[in-house]
């Protein structure tokens, strides 16, 4: 099984100064002159200061912007086309190659007149008439084309409005469905039909986000329920011990002391559980700093410490520690090693073995902990990293721990961008390996 955990980061930012416009809007004081008031929550103009201008009440939706864009593009291309046609016609009209006929050179003697009366030939200014006809034609062409362009522009705006509404209809449906989804019905999905286009990709991405949110909400609910049960059960046990002891009027001092010792032992287990919960919360929050850490040095330091008698007897711990430098939080990396080794010892068999290795694996610093122990089914490997998931659970005794040791390991690995691998061994036991990102030299 391979687990790759990538933690989310929360951006951090400074607080605005006392004289800023956001704080003035939040406190009810007017903003400084020349600076608009903003709402602290949304970063938008404060409701009490509406925008000025004739278009203040116009909602510039995507549909309106697309419609105006379609109309503007059609108008620009139409004007360019009309300009080209006008220049072509004005530069070379259809009759540009026709030469006007030459006027007659000889005198014409009309019939019925005397032979001696010569009438001059009529002169026709054809060039002037052609220029006038050409000017009238260009004027008519320009007027007709302008009217046609205006009508077609209005038609294109109307068609653009219809087409934009039809194209954006799935987005409106998705927005309405998303508004109806709440924390109580995260099982609902958009399920956008249609071809595999950008809108369907957006809907599928949103559905995948809902899947993650639903899983996170369910995990949070289970965690709260399990944590409440884990804390309530020892309290009930302690109360029962005290009530039974106090109900016996003949209880001796030894019996009272034994009851107090048992209550203190239960209280110590609760203290460890609460400390583990705080460590888990800190690990899931992310890292505040990253410094060079050697896995081999931390592992050797932990293995050299005296161990508590928690687990089967006779468990032997061996190690192969090679240098493996990582960038991380030293206390959290140390807690990861402690939890892995303690888990390997606790869930073992009498006279079993634990093997701890550090070093480079394909250029990445890695930590591996392998142990003998009861057989673990492959289907159970994923469960052991969930909080309060014990394969053989007891809450009042035994060697099963608090049930969140490996959950803390998974959270610390995720905080360090490390890959977490767990493999159930055929002969029993587990091998858990954590591979950290390589350190740039």
C-alpha positions as CSV (number, residue, x, y, z in Angstrom):
1,X,0.0,0.0,0.0
2,X,1.3,3.4,-0.9
3,X,0.1,6.6,0.8
4,X,1.2,10.0,-0.4
5,X,0.1,12.8,1.9
6,X,0.2,16.5,0.9
7,X,-0.9,18.9,3.6
8,X,-2.8,22.1,2.8
9,X,-1.2,25.4,3.8
10,X,-3.0,28.4,5.2
11,X,-1.7,31.7,4.0
12,X,-0.7,34.1,6.7
13,X,-0.8,37.8,6.3
14,X,-0.3,40.9,8.4
15,X,-3.0,42.9,9.9
16,X,-3.9,46.3,8.5
17,X,-2.8,49.4,10.3
18,X,-5.1,51.3,12.5
19,X,-5.7,54.1,10.0
20,X,-6.6,51.9,7.0
21,X,-9.8,52.0,5.1
22,X,-10.8,48.4,6.0
23,X,-10.6,49.1,9.8
24,X,-12.5,52.4,9.3
25,X,-15.4,50.5,7.6
26,X,-15.4,47.8,10.2
27,X,-15.5,50.2,13.1
28,X,-18.2,52.5,11.6
29,X,-15.8,55.4,11.2
30,X,-15.7,57.1,7.8
31,X,-12.8,56.3,5.6
32,X,-10.1,58.9,4.9
33,X,-10.9,61.3,2.0
34,X,-10.1,59.9,-1.4
35,X,-10.1,56.2,-0.1
36,X,-13.2,54.0,-0.5
37,X,-14.5,52.2,2.6
38,X,-14.2,48.4,2.5
39,X,-15.9,45.6,4.4
40,X,-13.4,43.6,6.6
41,X,-15.2,40.3,5.9
42,X,-15.4,40.5,2.1
43,X,-13.0,43.1,1.0
44,X,-15.7,44.7,-1.2
45,X,-17.0,48.3,-1.0
46,X,-19.1,48.9,2.1
47,X,-22.8,48.6,1.7
48,X,-23.4,52.2,2.9
49,X,-21.3,53.7,0.0
50,X,-22.9,52.7,-3.3
51,X,-20.9,53.1,-6.4
52,X,-21.6,56.2,-8.4
53,X,-22.2,56.6,-12.1
54,X,-25.0,55.8,-14.6
55,X,-24.0,52.1,-14.8
56,X,-24.0,51.6,-11.0
57,X,-27.2,49.5,-11.1
58,X,-26.1,47.4,-14.0
59,X,-25.0,43.9,-13.1
60,X,-22.1,43.0,-15.4
61,X,-22.8,39.3,-15.8
62,X,-20.8,37.0,-18.0
63,X,-23.8,36.8,-20.3
64,X,-24.0,40.6,-20.7
65,X,-20.2,40.8,-21.2
66,X,-20.2,38.1,-23.8
67,X,-23.1,39.7,-25.6
68,X,-21.4,43.0,-25.8
69,X,-18.2,41.3,-26.9
70,X,-20.0,39.5,-29.7
71,X,-21.7,42.7,-30.8
72,X,-18.4,44.7,-30.6
73,X,-16.5,42.1,-32.6
74,X,-19.2,42.0,-35.3
75,X,-19.3,45.8,-35.5
76,X,-15.5,46.1,-35.8
77,X,-15.3,43.4,-38.5
78,X,-18.3,45.0,-40.3
79,X,-16.7,48.4,-40.3
80,X,-13.4,46.9,-41.6
81,X,-15.3,45.1,-44.4
82,X,-17.2,48.2,-45.3
83,X,-14.0,50.3,-45.4
84,X,-12.3,47.7,-47.7
85,X,-15.2,47.6,-50.1
86,X,-15.5,51.4,-50.1
87,X,-11.8,51.8,-50.9
88,X,-11.9,49.3,-53.6
89,X,-15.0,50.9,-55.3
90,X,-13.6,54.4,-54.8
91,X,-10.3,53.5,-56.2
92,X,-11.4,51.6,-59.3
93,X,-15.1,51.7,-60.1
94,X,-16.7,49.2,-62.6
95,X,-16.5,51.6,-65.4
96,X,-12.9,52.7,-64.8
97,X,-11.7,51.0,-68.0
98,X,-14.3,52.5,-70.4
99,X,-13.1,55.5,-72.4
100,X,-15.8,58.1,-73.4
101,X,-16.4,58.5,-77.2
102,X,-14.6,61.4,-78.9
103,X,-16.9,64.3,-80.0
104,X,-17.4,64.6,-83.8
105,X,-14.9,66.8,-85.5
106,X,-16.9,67.9,-88.6
107,X,-19.8,70.3,-88.7
108,X,-23.2,69.0,-89.0
109,X,-25.7,70.5,-91.4
110,X,-29.2,69.7,-90.2
111,X,-31.8,69.0,-92.9
112,X,-34.1,71.8,-93.8
113,X,-31.5,74.5,-93.4
114,X,-29.6,76.3,-96.0
115,X,-26.4,75.0,-97.3
116,X,-24.4,77.9,-96.0
117,X,-25.6,77.6,-92.4
118,X,-23.1,75.5,-90.4
119,X,-24.2,74.3,-86.9
120,X,-21.4,73.4,-84.5
121,X,-21.3,69.9,-83.1
122,X,-22.9,69.4,-79.6
123,X,-20.3,69.2,-76.8
124,X,-21.1,66.7,-74.0
125,X,-19.0,66.8,-70.7
126,X,-19.0,63.0,-70.1
127,X,-16.2,63.2,-67.6
128,X,-18.1,65.4,-65.3
129,X,-21.2,63.3,-65.6
130,X,-19.2,60.2,-64.8
131,X,-17.6,61.8,-61.7
132,X,-21.1,62.9,-60.5
133,X,-22.5,59.5,-61.1
134,X,-19.5,58.0,-59.3
135,X,-20.0,60.3,-56.3
136,X,-23.7,59.5,-56.1
137,X,-23.0,55.8,-56.3
138,X,-20.4,55.9,-53.5
139,X,-22.7,58.0,-51.3
140,X,-25.6,55.5,-51.8
141,X,-23.2,52.6,-51.2
142,X,-22.0,54.1,-47.9
143,X,-25.5,55.0,-46.7
144,X,-27.0,51.6,-47.5
145,X,-24.0,49.7,-46.1
146,X,-24.1,51.8,-42.9
147,X,-27.8,51.1,-42.4
148,X,-27.4,47.4,-43.1
149,X,-24.4,47.2,-40.7
150,X,-26.4,48.9,-37.9
151,X,-29.3,46.4,-38.4
152,X,-27.0,43.4,-38.5
153,X,-25.2,44.6,-35.4
154,X,-28.5,44.7,-33.5
155,X,-29.3,41.3,-34.8
156,X,-25.9,40.0,-33.8
157,X,-26.3,41.4,-30.3
158,X,-29.7,39.7,-29.9
159,X,-28.4,36.4,-31.2
160,X,-25.3,36.8,-29.0
161,X,-27.5,37.3,-26.0
162,X,-29.5,34.1,-26.8
163,X,-26.4,32.0,-27.5
164,X,-24.6,33.3,-24.4
165,X,-27.6,32.4,-22.3
166,X,-27.8,28.9,-23.8
167,X,-24.0,28.3,-23.3
168,X,-24.1,29.6,-19.7
169,X,-27.3,27.7,-18.8
170,X,-25.4,24.7,-17.3
171,X,-23.4,27.2,-15.1
172,X,-26.6,28.6,-13.7
173,X,-27.9,25.1,-13.0
174,X,-24.6,24.3,-11.3
175,X,-24.7,27.5,-9.2
176,X,-28.3,26.8,-8.1
177,X,-27.4,23.2,-7.1
178,X,-24.2,24.3,-5.3
179,X,-26.2,26.9,-3.2
180,X,-28.6,24.1,-2.1
181,X,-25.7,21.8,-0.9
182,X,-24.9,22.2,2.8
183,X,-22.9,20.3,5.4
184,X,-25.9,17.9,5.9
185,X,-26.2,16.8,2.3
186,X,-22.7,16.6,1.0
187,X,-23.6,13.4,-0.8
188,X,-25.3,15.5,-3.5
189,X,-23.4,16.0,-6.8
190,X,-23.8,18.3,-9.7
191,X,-23.6,15.5,-12.3
192,X,-23.5,17.9,-15.3
193,X,-24.6,16.1,-18.5
194,X,-23.5,17.0,-22.0
195,X,-20.3,16.7,-24.0
196,X,-16.8,16.6,-22.4
197,X,-16.1,20.3,-22.5
198,X,-14.8,22.9,-20.1
199,X,-18.1,23.3,-18.3
200,X,-18.3,19.5,-17.7
201,X,-14.7,19.5,-16.5
202,X,-15.6,22.3,-14.0
203,X,-18.6,20.3,-12.8
204,X,-16.5,17.1,-12.4
205,X,-13.8,19.0,-10.5
206,X,-16.4,20.4,-8.2
207,X,-17.9,17.0,-7.6
208,X,-14.4,15.7,-6.8
209,X,-14.0,18.5,-4.3
210,X,-17.4,17.5,-2.8
211,X,-16.1,13.9,-2.5
212,X,-13.0,15.2,-0.5
213,X,-15.2,17.4,1.7
214,X,-17.6,14.6,2.4
215,X,-14.8,12.3,3.3
216,X,-13.2,15.0,5.5
217,X,-16.6,15.7,7.3
218,X,-17.2,12.0,7.9
219,X,-13.7,11.5,9.2
220,X,-14.2,14.5,11.5
221,X,-17.5,13.2,12.8
222,X,-16.0,9.7,13.4
223,X,-12.9,11.3,15.1
224,X,-15.1,13.4,17.5
225,X,-17.3,10.4,18.3
226,X,-14.3,8.1,18.9
227,X,-12.4,10.7,20.9
228,X,-15.5,11.3,23.1
229,X,-15.9,7.5,23.6
230,X,-12.2,7.0,24.3
231,X,-12.3,9.8,27.0
232,X,-15.7,8.8,28.5
233,X,-14.9,5.1,29.0
234,X,-11.9,5.6,31.4
235,X,-14.0,8.3,33.3
236,X,-16.8,5.8,33.7
237,X,-14.3,3.2,34.8
238,X,-12.8,5.5,37.4
239,X,-16.2,6.6,38.7
240,X,-17.2,3.0,39.1
241,X,-14.0,2.2,41.1
242,X,-14.6,5.1,43.4
243,X,-18.3,4.4,43.9
244,X,-17.7,0.8,44.7
245,X,-14.9,1.6,47.2
246,X,-16.9,4.4,48.9
247,X,-20.0,2.2,49.1
248,X,-18.1,-0.3,51.3
249,X,-18.0,1.1,54.9
250,X,-15.5,-1.5,55.9
251,X,-13.0,-0.7,53.2
252,X,-9.5,-0.9,54.6
253,X,-6.6,1.5,54.0
254,X,-5.0,-1.0,51.6
255,X,-8.1,-1.2,49.5
256,X,-8.5,2.5,49.4
257,X,-4.8,2.8,48.3
258,X,-5.3,0.2,45.6
259,X,-8.3,2.1,44.3
260,X,-6.4,5.3,44.2
261,X,-3.5,3.6,42.4
262,X,-5.9,2.2,39.7
263,X,-7.5,5.6,39.3
264,X,-4.1,7.3,38.9
265,X,-3.1,4.7,36.3
266,X,-6.3,5.4,34.3
267,X,-5.7,9.1,34.7
268,X,-2.2,8.7,33.3
269,X,-3.5,6.9,30.3
270,X,-6.0,9.7,29.7
271,X,-3.1,12.2,30.0
272,X,-1.2,10.4,27.3
273,X,-4.2,10.3,25.1
274,X,-4.8,14.0,25.4
275,X,-1.1,14.7,24.7
276,X,-1.3,12.4,21.6
277,X,-4.4,14.3,20.4
278,X,-2.5,17.6,20.8
279,X,0.4,16.2,18.8
280,X,-2.0,15.0,16.1
281,X,-3.6,18.5,15.9
282,X,-0.1,20.1,15.7
283,X,1.0,17.8,12.9
284,X,-2.1,18.4,10.8
285,X,-1.6,22.2,11.2
286,X,1.6,22.1,9.2
287,X,5.2,23.2,9.8
288,X,6.3,26.5,11.2
289,X,10.0,25.9,10.5
290,X,12.3,23.5,8.6
291,X,15.8,22.7,9.8
292,X,18.3,20.0,8.8
293,X,17.6,16.8,10.8
294,X,19.5,13.5,10.6
295,X,17.1,10.5,10.8
296,X,20.0,8.2,11.9
297,X,20.9,10.4,14.9
298,X,17.3,10.7,16.1
299,X,16.7,7.0,15.7
300,X,20.0,6.1,17.6
301,X,19.1,8.5,20.4
302,X,15.7,6.9,20.8
303,X,17.0,3.3,20.7
304,X,19.6,4.0,23.3
305,X,17.0,5.1,25.9
306,X,15.6,2.7,28.5
307,X,12.3,1.3,27.3
308,X,9.1,0.8,29.2
309,X,7.9,-2.7,29.7
310,X,5.0,-2.1,27.2
311,X,4.6,-5.0,24.9
312,X,5.4,-8.7,24.7
313,X,8.5,-9.9,26.5
314,X,11.8,-10.7,24.8
315,X,11.3,-8.4,21.8
316,X,14.8,-7.6,20.3
317,X,15.4,-4.4,18.4
318,X,18.1,-4.3,15.7
319,X,19.2,-1.3,13.6
320,X,21.0,-0.4,10.4
321,X,21.5,3.4,10.6
322,X,23.0,5.2,7.7
323,X,23.0,9.0,7.5
324,X,19.8,10.4,6.1
325,X,19.4,14.2,6.3
326,X,16.0,15.8,5.9
327,X,14.5,19.2,6.3
328,X,11.8,19.3,9.0
329,X,10.7,19.9,12.5
330,X,13.0,18.0,14.9
331,X,10.4,17.3,17.6
332,X,7.8,16.1,15.1
333,X,10.4,13.9,13.2
334,X,11.4,12.4,16.6
335,X,7.8,11.7,17.5
336,X,7.4,9.9,14.2
337,X,10.3,7.6,14.9
338,X,9.2,7.0,18.5
339,X,5.6,6.1,17.4
340,X,6.8,3.8,14.7
341,X,9.3,1.9,17.0
342,X,6.8,1.8,19.9
343,X,4.1,0.5,17.6
344,X,6.4,-2.2,16.2
345,X,7.3,-3.3,19.7
346,X,3.8,-3.2,21.1
347,X,2.2,-5.1,18.3
348,X,4.6,-8.0,18.3
349,X,4.9,-11.5,19.5
350,X,7.0,-12.9,22.4
351,X,10.7,-13.1,21.5
352,X,9.9,-11.2,18.3
353,X,12.1,-8.8,16.4
354,X,12.1,-5.2,15.2
355,X,14.4,-3.8,12.5
356,X,15.0,-0.1,12.1
357,X,16.8,1.2,9.0
358,X,17.7,4.7,7.8
359,X,19.5,5.8,4.7
360,X,19.0,6.9,1.1
361,X,16.5,5.1,-1.1
362,X,16.7,6.1,-4.7
363,X,18.2,9.4,-3.7
364,X,15.5,10.1,-1.0
365,X,16.2,9.9,2.8
366,X,14.1,7.1,4.2
367,X,13.1,5.5,7.5
368,X,12.0,1.9,7.6
369,X,10.6,0.0,10.6
370,X,9.9,-3.8,10.2
371,X,8.6,-6.1,12.8
372,X,7.3,-9.6,13.4
373,X,3.9,-10.0,14.9
374,X,0.4,-11.2,14.3
375,X,-0.8,-11.5,10.7
376,X,-2.3,-8.4,9.2
377,X,-4.7,-8.7,6.3
378,X,-4.0,-6.4,3.3
379,X,-7.5,-4.9,3.7
380,X,-6.6,-3.9,7.2
381,X,-3.5,-2.0,6.4
382,X,-5.4,1.2,5.4
383,X,-7.4,1.1,8.7
384,X,-4.4,1.3,11.0
385,X,-3.7,4.9,10.0
386,X,-7.2,6.0,10.9
387,X,-7.6,7.5,14.5
388,X,-8.8,5.0,17.1
389,X,-8.8,2.1,14.7
390,X,-7.4,-0.9,16.5
391,X,-7.3,-4.4,15.0
392,X,-7.7,-5.9,18.5
393,X,-9.1,-3.0,20.5
394,X,-9.2,-2.7,24.3
395,X,-9.6,0.6,26.2
396,X,-9.0,-0.4,29.8
397,X,-5.9,-2.4,29.6
398,X,-3.6,-4.5,27.5
399,X,-0.9,-3.3,25.1
400,X,-3.0,-1.7,22.3
401,X,-2.1,1.9,23.1
402,X,-4.3,4.9,22.5
403,X,-5.1,4.0,18.9
404,X,-3.8,7.2,17.3
405,X,0.0,6.5,17.1
406,X,0.0,5.7,13.4
407,X,-2.4,8.5,12.7
408,X,0.2,10.9,14.2
409,X,2.8,9.2,11.9
410,X,0.6,9.8,8.9
411,X,0.0,13.4,9.8
412,X,3.7,14.1,10.5
413,X,4.6,12.5,7.1
414,X,2.1,14.7,5.4
415,X,3.4,17.8,7.0
416,X,6.9,17.0,5.7
417,X,5.6,16.1,2.2
418,X,6.8,12.6,2.7
419,X,5.5,9.4,1.2
420,X,4.2,6.8,3.6
421,X,4.3,3.1,2.6
422,X,2.9,0.2,4.6
423,X,3.1,-3.5,3.7
424,X,1.6,-6.5,5.4
425,X,4.3,-9.3,5.6
426,X,3.3,-12.8,4.6
427,X,4.8,-14.3,7.8
428,X,3.1,-11.7,10.0
429,X,3.9,-8.2,11.1
430,X,4.3,-5.0,9.1
431,X,6.9,-3.0,7.3
432,X,6.3,0.8,7.4
433,X,8.6,3.1,5.3
434,X,8.6,6.9,5.2
435,X,10.4,8.5,2.3
436,X,11.2,12.2,2.7
437,X,11.9,14.7,-0.1
438,X,15.6,15.0,-1.0
439,X,17.5,17.8,0.5
440,X,19.0,20.2,-2.1
441,X,22.7,20.8,-1.5
